[in-house]
């Protein structure tokens, strides 16, 4: 199950994605956003890294929080324009 939330906080758009999967330990979570790390046989490990870079170039952020055996939450924030 994936839950998606949208909200606006003080001129910032925030989108969060929460799953109820197996989660990641702290070391794996840290590696996942750096780039070049994957647990998949045919993956490149660039997805979160590229998203984080593109968001940063436009004044946004990407964070990942995960708890082993409980799930993962990815939160994207970006300046909200009219």
N, C-alpha and C positions, 0 to 999 in steps of 0.2 A: 504494500500500500504506500502511495506517495501522496502527501498532503502539500498543497501549494497555497501560500498566503501572499497577498498583495496589500501593502499599506503605504501611506505617505507620512513621513515624520519630519517636521521642520524643514520642508523644502527638499526632502530626499525621498526618492522612491525606493522601496524595499520589497524584494521578492525573496521568499524563503521556500526551500524545498526540503521536506522532512520525510524520511522513509523509516520503515520499521524492519530494515534488513539486519544483517549480522554485524554491522558497524566495523570500525577499525580501531586499532590501538593508537596511542599518541604518536608513536614513531611513524607508522604508516600514514596517518592523517597529515603529518608534517611533510613527508615525502610526496604525497599525492598532489600538493599544490605547487611544488617546486618544478616539476616537469621532468620528463624522461624516466618516470617510474610507473610501472604497471604491474598488475597481478594477472593480466590476461596473456594468453599464449601469443596472440597476434596483435596486441595493443602497442601504441607508441608512448602512452603516458603524457601526451601533450594537451589533452582536452581542458583540464582545469587551469593549467598554466597559461594557455593561450587566452582563455576567458578572463583570467585575472589580469593579464597584461593589457588586453583591450579595454577592460573596464577602467583600469588605472589611467590609461591614456585619455579617458573622458571624464576623469574626476570621480570614478566609482571604486568600489571595493568588492572583493569576493572573499568570504570566510567559510571555513569548513570546521564543523564541530561533530565529533563522533564518539560514541561510547560502545566498546566491544559488547556484542550480544544485545544491543538495544537500538541501534540505528545511527543514521547520519543526517545532519542538517547542513545544507549549503545555503548561505545567505548572500544575496547580491544587492548592493545599494548603489544608487547613482543619483546625480543631481536631477531634480524634477523641474522641467521647464514648462511654461504655459503653452 
